[in-house]
C-alpha cells in the first residue's frame, strides 16, 4: 500500500510539473524526491516497523537505495522518451516497475532490514 501511495504521489507531481513546462528529467527528479520523503516516513513506521531504530543509519541506506533507483529511472525515462520516441507520460509509467522492485528489496534487506544483535541480559563470566 505504501508503494502505491508513493508511486501515485510521484506520478501526479510529475504530471503537474511537466504540464507547467518543467523539463521532464527535472520533473522526474523532483517528483521522485517527493515520493522518497513520503516513502521513508511511511516505510520506516509501517511497512518494516523500525520506528524505534536509529534514524541516521537507516536514512543513509535508504537514500543510497533511492539514489540507485532514481538513476535507473532517469536513464530509462530518457532512453524511452528521447531515443525511443515514447511519450514522457507512458515512459514514466514504463520506468516505474523495475526501480520499484529494486527499492523494495533494498529497503527490506538493507535499509530497514538489518537488525542489530540483541544484547543478552545475562551476566558474562564463568
LINNORZI-V843464 format. One record per pair of residues at least 24 apart in sequence whose C-alpha atoms are under 8 Angstrom apart, sorted by the first residue. I is the first residue (numbers start at 1). J is the second residue. Records with the same first field share a line. If there is no record, write none. Layout:
I=J + J
This chain:
2=39 + 42 + 43 + 47
3=39 + 100
6=35 + 36 + 38 + 39
7=35 + 96
9=34 + 35
10=34 + 35
11=92
15=89
24=88
25=74 + 77 + 78
28=74
29=70 + 74
32=70
36=66
44=112
48=108 + 112 + 113
50=112
57=111
58=111 + 112
59=111
60=111
61=110 + 111
62=106 + 107 + 111 + 112
65=102 + 103 + 106 + 107 + 111
66=103
69=99 + 100 + 102 + 103
70=99
72=99
73=99
